[in-house]
Amino acid sequence: MSTKTYARSDLECVEWLRGRGRSALRRMVERVSRPGVLSLAGGLPAPELFPARKYGEAIQKVLASDPRALQYGASYEPLRIKLAGLLAERGVACEPGDILLTHGAQQAIGIAAGLLLAPGATVVFEEAVYTGALEAVAPYSPRILTVGTDPETGFDVDALEARLASGERPAFVYLIPEAHNPVGATLSEEKRERLADLAERYGVALIEDDAYGLLVYDGAAGRPLKSLVPDRVLFVGSFSKVIAPALRLGYLVVPPALRQAAQLLKESIDLECSALTQRALAALLDDGFLPGHLARLRETYRARRDAMLEAVEAEFPAGTRFSRPRGGFFVWAVLPGDVDTSALLDRALEEEGVAFVPGSAFSADGRGSRRALRLSFASQPPEAIREGVRRLGRMLRVPAR
Ligand SMILES: Cc1ncc(COP(=O)(O)O)c(C=O)c1O
């Protein structure tokens, strides 16, 4: 019988990690998180908006009244009932039993991948991708196909159609129709309908990541793909951006046929999410707290988004194409000419003390988006955003020495 040996302590000892480094994005964000640097790099929510006091009160209340809060236990039904109500407002009709509570959207994507991927499967990502999704599928080593992403219109539906028409049958397509990370684009109604039609016509599953679906600043969020072709879509969401990431609470809404498998897969990983966290969140939502809280978040982030867009418009070189996000945390700018934003990052740090994330950190194959950069407006106040973009604009006007 052969056994694995773990004599070497590096990543080489685990088959699917071989040749993979730590996430380029995480390394990048660590590198630029230095004292004195004005960071437009990280994608963290604004800490001053965390409802720390309210959440503390909810925990106290639960601990004082419910002995099961510190026990092992099944997924907390009252939270799933509340969430089904919240999802109905978002346009997703589902039963509480279709909802799997997960440790964040990240785990939801990993479980969705585990449900859909057989050995040798193919998946479709956008060229500029949320890198956590790449990491979530890595243990299954799928073949990855990419399609383009436009800063204004998002996912290239024509490219997907061409792939499918040429005979590709991916196990799933991963996409973020609302307030994309990193690109900031929101899909038009027409693109959503075409994607739904393609999923139906070719029998392809979609993993719809709605991490920012409750953070839309202009009008209402678009119709989720989940509402158009419910049986084809595994819908991913999270409380990380609207309450706090440390809750590690997200969800996966699955078609009824996958309910049991999803539950079993979750149990095989970590049994269940924290009983205390689930109950505390349910108590917080019971309080009628969410609508006012969401309004506060949207108002704050909208002002930051507006400050960033005005500054990019005024300060970046003519010919820059950039997204005008309706929601989420990010603006994606594609610079004119033959530039490599990875090299520009060194200059931005040294000459201007400003950080951003180069587009290549989000590239599915490590080679794309060289002329792009991602700017986050989430965790800096408007004055700092204006100042950071002003300094970047100044650097972009002066050729490298
Ligand atoms: C698009 C997207 N999906 C998923 C996640 C993971 O979020 P969570 O904290 O819920 O795991 C993030 C986090 O930044 C994200 O931007």
Ligand as a Chemical Component Dictionary entry (heavy atoms), coordinates in Angstrom:
data_LIG
# 
_chem_comp.id                   LIG 
_chem_comp.type                 NON-POLYMER 
_chem_comp.pdbx_formal_charge   0 
_chem_comp.three_letter_code    LIG 
# 
loop_
_chem_comp_atom.comp_id 
_chem_comp_atom.atom_id 
_chem_comp_atom.alt_atom_id 
_chem_comp_atom.type_symbol 
_chem_comp_atom.charge 
_chem_comp_atom.model_Cartn_x 
_chem_comp_atom.model_Cartn_y 
_chem_comp_atom.model_Cartn_z 
_chem_comp_atom.pdbx_ordinal 
LIG C1 C1 C 0 -17.213 38.238 -5.758 1  
LIG C2 C2 C 0 -16.896 37.657 -4.424 2  
LIG N1 N1 N 0 -17.339 36.433 -4.125 3  
LIG C3 C3 C 0 -17.087 35.869 -2.935 4  
LIG C4 C4 C 0 -16.346 36.527 -1.977 5  
LIG C5 C5 C 0 -16.071 35.832 -0.670 6  
LIG O1 O1 O 0 -16.819 36.415 0.332  7  
LIG P1 P1 P 0 -17.085 35.737 1.749  8  
LIG O2 O2 O 0 -16.467 36.625 2.754  9  
LIG O3 O3 O 0 -18.578 35.713 1.875  10 
LIG O4 O4 O 0 -16.515 34.372 1.740  11 
LIG C6 C6 C 0 -15.864 37.804 -2.234 12 
LIG C7 C7 C 0 -15.036 38.522 -1.237 13 
LIG O5 O5 O 0 -14.442 39.516 -1.478 14 
LIG C8 C8 C 0 -16.142 38.394 -3.496 15 
LIG O6 O6 O 0 -15.701 39.614 -3.815 16 
# 
loop_
_chem_comp_bond.comp_id 
_chem_comp_bond.atom_id_1 
_chem_comp_bond.atom_id_2 
_chem_comp_bond.value_order 
_chem_comp_bond.pdbx_ordinal 
LIG C1 C2 SING 1  
LIG C2 N1 SING 2  
LIG C2 C8 DOUB 3  
LIG N1 C3 DOUB 4  
LIG C3 C4 SING 5  
LIG C4 C5 SING 6  
LIG C4 C6 DOUB 7  
LIG C5 O1 SING 8  
LIG O1 P1 SING 9  
LIG P1 O2 DOUB 10 
LIG P1 O3 SING 11 
LIG P1 O4 SING 12 
LIG C6 C7 SING 13 
LIG C6 C8 SING 14 
LIG C7 O5 DOUB 15 
LIG C8 O6 SING 16 
# 
